[in-house]
């Protein structure tokens, strides 16, 4: 339990940040799953249309610090290699 007023404010702030980060991570994971499903099915047109959005979602998540920038780049690279096959 926080004892000082600044600690109380910090707890409130952390709760809000946690909620925002959960939403961002959820969106990030959903984008990865959607892209992998499209690759499994092999719908090239949908993959081509969704890939820029996929990159955008991952880089926005990395930009805000929810995930590491290098993690986002690695995921994008891995998916683009799968697409090329």
MMTF fields as JSON, N, C-alpha, C and O atoms, coordinates in Angstrom:
{
  "mmtfVersion": "1.0.0",
  "mmtfProducer": "UNKNOWN",
  "numBonds": 339,
  "numAtoms": 340,
  "numGroups": 85,
  "numChains": 1,
  "numModels": 1,
  "chainsPerModel": [1],
  "groupsPerChain": [85],
  "chainIdList": ["A"],
  "bondAtomList": [4, 2, 8, 6, 12, 10, 16, 14, 20, 18, 24, 22, 28, 26, 32, 30, 36, 34, 40, 38, 44, 42, 48, 46, 52, 50, 56, 54, 60, 58, 64, 62, 68, 66, 72, 70, 76, 74, 80, 78, 84, 82, 88, 86, 92, 90, 96, 94, 100, 98, 104, 102, 108, 106, 112, 110, 116, 114, 120, 118, 124, 122, 128, 126, 132, 130, 136, 134, 140, 138, 144, 142, 148, 146, 152, 150, 156, 154, 160, 158, 164, 162, 168, 166, 172, 170, 176, 174, 180, 178, 184, 182, 188, 186, 192, 190, 196, 194, 200, 198, 204, 202, 208, 206, 212, 210, 216, 214, 220, 218, 224, 222, 228, 226, 232, 230, 236, 234, 240, 238, 244, 242, 248, 246, 252, 250, 256, 254, 260, 258, 264, 262, 268, 266, 272, 270, 276, 274, 280, 278, 284, 282, 288, 286, 292, 290, 296, 294, 300, 298, 304, 302, 308, 306, 312, 310, 316, 314, 320, 318, 324, 322, 328, 326, 332, 330, 336, 334],
  "bondOrderList": [1, 1, 1, 1, 1, 1, 1, 1, 1, 1, 1, 1, 1, 1, 1, 1, 1, 1, 1, 1, 1, 1, 1, 1, 1, 1, 1, 1, 1, 1, 1, 1, 1, 1, 1, 1, 1, 1, 1, 1, 1, 1, 1, 1, 1, 1, 1, 1, 1, 1, 1, 1, 1, 1, 1, 1, 1, 1, 1, 1, 1, 1, 1, 1, 1, 1, 1, 1, 1, 1, 1, 1, 1, 1, 1, 1, 1, 1, 1, 1, 1, 1, 1, 1],
  "groupList": [{"groupName": "UNK", "atomNameList": ["N", "CA", "C", "O"], "elementList": ["N", "C", "C", "O"], "formalChargeList": [0, 0, 0, 0], "bondAtomList": [1, 0, 2, 1, 3, 2], "bondOrderList": [1, 1, 2], "singleLetterCode": "X", "chemCompType": "L-PEPTIDE LINKING"}],
  "groupTypeList": [0, 0, 0, 0, 0, 0, 0, 0, 0, 0, 0, 0, 0, 0, 0, 0, 0, 0, 0, 0, 0, 0, 0, 0, 0, 0, 0, 0, 0, 0, 0, 0, 0, 0, 0, 0, 0, 0, 0, 0, 0, 0, 0, 0, 0, 0, 0, 0, 0, 0, 0, 0, 0, 0, 0, 0, 0, 0, 0, 0, 0, 0, 0, 0, 0, 0, 0, 0, 0, 0, 0, 0, 0, 0, 0, 0, 0, 0, 0, 0, 0, 0, 0, 0, 0],
  "groupIdList": [1, 2, 3, 4, 5, 6, 7, 8, 9, 10, 11, 12, 13, 14, 15, 16, 17, 18, 19, 20, 21, 22, 23, 24, 25, 26, 27, 28, 29, 30, 31, 32, 33, 34, 35, 36, 37, 38, 39, 40, 41, 42, 43, 44, 45, 46, 47, 48, 49, 50, 51, 52, 53, 54, 55, 56, 57, 58, 59, 60, 61, 62, 63, 64, 65, 66, 67, 68, 69, 70, 71, 72, 73, 74, 75, 76, 77, 78, 79, 80, 81, 82, 83, 84, 85],
  "secStructList": [7, 7, 7, 1, 2, 2, 2, 2, 2, 2, 2, 2, 2, 2, 2, 2, 2, 2, 2, 2, 2, 2, 2, 2, 2, 2, 2, 2, 2, 2, 2, 2, 2, 2, 2, 2, 2, 2, 2, 2, 2, 6, 7, 2, 2, 2, 2, 2, 2, 2, 2, 2, 2, 2, 2, 2, 2, 2, 2, 2, 2, 2, 2, 6, 6, 1, 1, 7, 2, 2, 2, 2, 2, 2, 2, 2, 2, 2, 2, 2, 2, 2, 2, 2, 7],
  "xCoordList": [0.84, 0.0, 0.888, 1.793, 0.63, 1.47, 1.231, 0.104, 2.306, 2.215, 2.211, 1.555, 2.92, 2.999, 2.016, 1.536, 1.729, 0.778, 1.324, 0.566, 2.629, 3.221, 3.15, 2.967, 3.294, 3.185, 1.76, 1.546, 0.799, -0.616, -0.897, -1.553, -0.396, -0.585, 0.113, -0.406, 1.281, 2.037, 1.295, 1.327, 0.638, -0.147, -1.279, -1.532, -1.961, -3.047, -2.512, -3.137, -1.357, -0.751, -0.35, -0.562, 0.224, 0.655, -0.544, -0.455, -1.655, -2.863, -3.33, -3.689, -3.327, -3.733, -2.763, -3.183, -1.464, -0.464, -0.56, -0.392, -0.827, -0.961, -2.129, -2.023, -3.259, -4.429, -4.118, -4.497, -3.435, -3.092, -2.139, -2.308, -1.133, -0.167, -0.824, -0.458, -1.79, -2.507, -3.244, -3.226, -3.893, -4.601, -3.634, -3.915, -2.501, -1.519, -0.956, -0.805, -0.647, -0.107, -1.148, -0.818, -2.395, -3.466, -3.596, -3.733, -3.551, -3.638, -2.435, -2.571, -1.27, -0.027, -0.112, 0.236, -0.572, -0.689, -1.744, -1.557, -2.85, -3.915, -3.411, -3.746, -2.604, -2.061, -1.143, -1.183, -0.32, 0.58, -0.216, 0.081, -1.227, -2.052, -2.769, -2.826, -3.321, -4.041, -3.104, -3.468, -1.894, -0.934, -0.524, -0.441, -0.267, 0.115, -1.023, -0.779, -2.262, -3.408, -3.53, -3.803, -3.327, -3.383, -2.291, -2.511, -1.123, -0.017, -0.352, -0.077, -0.945, -1.324, -2.335, -2.223, -3.327, -4.37, -3.798, -4.191, -2.869, -2.217, -2.942, -2.847, -3.665, -4.385, -3.441, -3.29, -2.815, -1.76, -2.262, -1.572, -3.448, -3.982, -4.247, -3.925, -4.833, -5.108, -3.808, -3.703, -2.826, -1.523, -0.891, -0.378, -0.938, -0.345, -1.031, -0.377, -2.339, -3.076, -2.856, -2.814, -2.715, -2.616, -1.191, -1.011, -0.178, 1.199, 1.601, 2.24, 1.262, 1.614, 0.942, 1.553, -0.3, -0.984, -0.312, -0.165, 0.087, 0.782, 2.073, 2.344, 2.862, 4.102, 3.817, 4.523, 2.803, 2.446, 2.069, 2.507, 1.27, 0.846, 2.06, 2.184, 2.944, 4.12, 5.047, 5.539, 5.289, 6.2, 5.601, 6.33, 4.297, 3.651, 3.763, 4.011, 3.578, 3.699, 5.126, 5.334, 6.093, 7.497, 7.844, 8.606, 7.286, 7.572, 7.128, 7.792, 6.024, 5.506, 6.211, 6.008, 7.039, 7.803, 7.121, 7.632, 5.991, 5.299, 6.097, 6.204, 6.654, 7.582, 8.878, 8.908, 9.931, 11.226, 11.229, 10.605, 11.932, 12.012, 12.615, 12.168, 13.625, 14.271, 13.353, 13.423, 12.499, 11.529, 10.558, 10.253, 10.076, 9.15, 9.823, 9.225, 11.049, 11.776, 11.984, 11.852, 12.309, 12.52, 11.233, 11.264, 10.105, 8.815, 8.46, 8.002, 8.673, 8.382, 9.254, 8.775, 10.529, 11.455, 11.049, 11.059, 10.697, 10.3, 9.056, 8.995, 8.074, 6.834, 7.104, 6.558, 7.939, 8.214, 8.947, 8.741, 9.802, 10.458, 9.436, 9.533, 8.452, 7.405, 6.582, 6.177, 6.333, 5.546, 6.282, 5.67, 7.58, 8.377, 8.411, 8.557, 8.276, 8.256, 6.945, 6.681],
  "yCoordList": [-1.181, 0.0, 1.25, 1.368, 2.179, 3.375, 4.291, 4.444, 4.882, 5.74, 7.217, 7.993, 7.627, 9.049, 9.396, 8.529, 10.692, 11.135, 10.894, 10.553, 11.065, 10.828, 9.351, 9.009, 8.476, 7.037, 6.657, 5.789, 7.296, 7.047, 7.457, 6.727, 8.632, 9.094, 8.156, 7.865, 7.697, 6.794, 5.475, 4.921, 4.976, 3.741, 3.937, 3.076, 5.08, 5.36, 5.41, 4.89, 6.035, 6.169, 4.806, 4.534, 3.96, 2.635, 1.793, 1.044, 1.915, 1.166, 1.58, 0.728, 2.877, 3.366, 2.894, 2.457, 2.986, 2.559, 1.07, 0.647, 0.282, -1.161, -1.483, -2.35, -0.772, -1.001, -0.667, -1.408, 0.437, 0.852, -0.156, -0.537, -0.585, -1.548, -2.882, -3.531, -3.298, -4.547, -4.45, -5.392, -3.318, -3.123, -3.161, -3.783, -2.493, -2.47, -3.857, -4.251, -4.594, -5.947, -6.873, -7.735, -6.691, -7.507, -7.263, -8.203, -5.996, -5.642, -6.202, -6.674, -6.141, -6.652, -8.16, -8.655, -8.881, -10.339, -10.728, -11.683, -9.991, -10.276, -10.081, -10.859, -9.04, -8.779, -9.914, -10.332, -10.411, -11.515, -12.766, -13.446, -13.069, -14.258, -14.147, -15.111, -12.958, -12.763, -12.959, -13.592, -12.408, -12.529, -13.981, -14.445, -14.703, -16.109, -16.951, -17.884, -16.632, -17.347, -17.092, -18.01, -15.837, -15.517, -16.256, -16.702, -16.384, -17.1, -18.586, -19.194, -19.173, -20.591, -20.85, -21.823, -19.968, -20.134, -19.849, -20.48, -18.895, -18.59, -17.572, -17.609, -16.665, -15.629, -14.458, -13.57, -14.466, -13.506, -12.065, -11.147, -11.876, -10.513, -9.902, -8.739, -10.69, -10.195, -9.95, -9.0, -10.823, -10.652, -9.338, -8.568, -9.099, -7.885, -6.629, -5.614, -6.703, -5.557, -5.346, -4.209, -6.435, -6.331, -6.077, -5.562, -6.425, -6.321, -4.91, -4.781, -3.842, -2.491, -2.153, -1.511, -2.581, -2.354, -3.146, -2.661, -4.362, -5.221, -4.554, -4.505, -4.044, -3.358, -2.13, -1.87, -1.397, -0.186, -0.502, 0.185, -1.521, -1.913, -2.293, -1.856, -3.096, -3.528, -2.361, -2.269, -1.481, -0.37, 0.657, 1.258, 0.866, 1.766, 1.204, 1.94, -0.101, -0.746, -0.611, -0.394, -0.739, -0.611, 0.839, 1.104, 1.76, 3.178, 3.639, 4.466, 3.114, 3.507, 2.783, 3.124, 1.787, 1.104, -0.115, -0.712, -0.494, -1.678, -2.94, -3.847, -2.977, -4.059, -3.412, -2.221, -4.186, -3.674, -3.452, -4.205, -2.418, -2.08, -3.228, -3.513, -3.877, -4.98, -6.195, -6.952, -6.384, -7.482, -7.267, -8.196, -6.039, -5.721, -5.945, -6.526, -5.489, -5.671, -7.141, -7.566, -7.915, -9.349, -10.035, -10.89, -9.668, -10.27, -9.91, -10.762, -8.648, -8.21, -8.974, -9.423, -9.119, -9.829, -11.291, -11.83, -11.915, -13.331, -13.538, -14.475, -12.661, -12.773, -12.5, -13.187, -11.509, -11.209, -12.358, -12.604, -13.066, -14.263, -15.342, -16.013, -15.521, -16.508, -16.142, -17.018, -14.859, -14.394, -14.674, -15.086, -14.45, -14.655, -16.106, -16.398, -17.031, -18.465, -18.755, -19.897],
  "zCoordList": [0.0, 0.0, 0.0, 0.826, -0.924, -0.984, 0.231, 0.702, 0.711, 1.898, 1.577, 2.273, 0.548, 0.216, -0.886, -1.616, -0.987, -2.011, -3.41, -4.318, -3.598, -4.927, -5.298, -6.467, -4.306, -4.566, -4.939, -5.785, -4.319, -4.639, -6.084, -6.827, -6.475, -7.856, -8.839, -9.916, -8.455, -9.32, -9.531, -10.63, -8.51, -8.635, -9.63, -10.472, -9.529, -10.48, -11.901, -12.825, -12.074, -13.4, -13.969, -15.151, -13.127, -13.569, -14.009, -14.982, -13.297, -13.663, -15.057, -15.87, -15.336, -16.659, -17.744, -18.815, -17.455, -18.429, -18.723, -19.866, -17.701, -17.875, -18.795, -19.662, -18.603, -19.454, -20.912, -21.819, -21.13, -22.493, -23.131, -24.289, -22.361, -22.894, -23.218, -24.198, -22.403, -22.692, -24.015, -24.807, -24.261, -25.526, -26.707, -27.732, -26.553, -27.638, -27.912, -29.069, -26.857, -27.042, -27.658, -28.472, -27.267, -27.824, -29.327, -30.109, -29.716, -31.126, -31.897, -33.026, -31.274, -31.859, -32.082, -33.154, -31.071, -31.188, -32.218, -32.973, -32.25, -33.218, -34.644, -35.537, -34.855, -36.192, -36.636, -37.793, -35.718, -36.046, -36.391, -37.373, -35.584, -35.843, -37.181, -37.943, -37.466, -38.721, -39.911, -40.902, -39.803, -40.899, -41.1, -42.237, -40.017, -40.138, -40.704, -41.469, -40.339, -40.903, -42.402, -43.175, -42.808, -44.236, -45.004, -46.13, -44.4, -45.056, -45.187, -46.221, -44.141, -44.187, -45.286, -46.031, -45.382, -46.401, -47.788, -48.77, -47.865, -49.129, -49.986, -51.213, -49.349, -50.09, -50.353, -49.515, -51.511, -51.822, -51.865, -51.42, -52.395, -52.515, -51.139, -50.898, -50.242, -48.892, -48.118, -47.342, -48.342, -47.688, -48.14, -47.328, -49.439, -50.0, -49.45, -49.211, -49.252, -48.726, -47.234, -46.765, -46.491, -45.028, -44.538, -43.434, -45.325, -44.861, -44.422, -43.378, -45.16, -44.682, -43.344, -42.49, -43.164, -41.894, -40.77, -39.649, -41.094, -40.137, -39.665, -38.466, -40.6, -40.249, -39.386, -38.412, -39.741, -39.012, -37.569, -36.646, -37.377, -36.027, -35.184, -34.04, -35.738, -34.988, -34.654, -33.529, -35.605, -35.348, -34.389, -33.601, -34.444, -33.48, -32.071, -31.116, -31.952, -30.649, -30.123, -28.929, -31.003, -30.608, -30.273, -29.343, -31.027, -30.818, -29.436, -28.811, -28.968, -27.656, -26.516, -25.351, -26.836, -25.808, -25.226, -24.278, -25.766, -25.264, -25.579, -24.754, -26.787, -27.135, -27.599, -27.908, -27.647, -28.083, -29.591, -30.339, -30.028, -31.449, -32.262, -33.373, -31.702, -32.407, -32.502, -33.47, -31.508, -31.552, -32.707, -33.454, -32.845, -33.933, -35.287, -36.192, -35.421, -36.684, -36.994, -38.142, -35.971, -36.16, -36.608, -37.493, -36.005, -36.385, -37.831, -38.592, -38.204, -39.569, -40.56, -41.601, -40.234, -41.109, -41.271, -42.378, -40.171, -40.189, -41.058, -41.853, -40.899, -41.674, -43.156, -44.019, -43.454, -44.867, -45.55, -46.738, -44.809, -45.371, -45.673, -46.7, -44.79, -45.031, -46.247, -47.012, -46.432, -47.574, -48.887, -49.872, -48.894, -50.109, -50.545, -51.731, -49.575, -49.912, -50.555, -50.932]
}
